[in-house]
Amino acid sequence: MVKVIEKSSWSGDDEKWHGEVLGRQLGAGICLIFNEFDTVGAGPRLHSHPYPETFIIKAGSALFTVGDREIRAAAGQILTVPAGVPHKFSNLGPGRLETIDIHENEDFVTDWLE
């Protein structure tokens, strides 16, 4: 059965793509996070998941820390972080960073390390 989820149910802002969708709502084994960071340096703090996470850089540029590596990523690139690897990212600027983060699990499971 096809499920349609309206943007108004996962985003509190008609202008921005910002919010979360749980896989349980979709009947799928993934969760989605739509991020928009306007401030340089903004982004999630160090954390890990017991499943892989894939990041689609929709606009802007980011500095990712993945394990002991630092990776600069820009619009159009896709990064995949393996299960259990600590990671974080921040907006490098100038301008807005937009990402779509795909969690390979029907629920969010996050171990915050910072």
Phi, psi and omega in degrees: 000135178280135176245135178244126179246120181287145180304325181297341180275344181237348179233130179274009186225118180294334183277325187253156169264087182218119179160188184227148175231125177275139178302326178304324179293332183266346191070032185232162180268029177224156169240152181236141171235128175254116183248145168222116180244114180274333185270131174299133181093348181285146177161174182287149178282173185302132181202174174214168179224152177277019180213161179292154174229136180245135181245127172254120179272106184277321180205151177084199179218153185221155170252115178262138167250119182231108187062236180259012180256148169247132184229126173271129181233147183228167181313134180097345180270156178231132178240144175237129179252125180294160177304138174081355182271124178298140181204160174200169174207160179215154179290123177275340183071182351289155177086190187281140169258127176237127178229154168242119184252125183249116178262125183277062180197151181283347176227154175283130174229110187232131173254104181283124186257346178234000000 
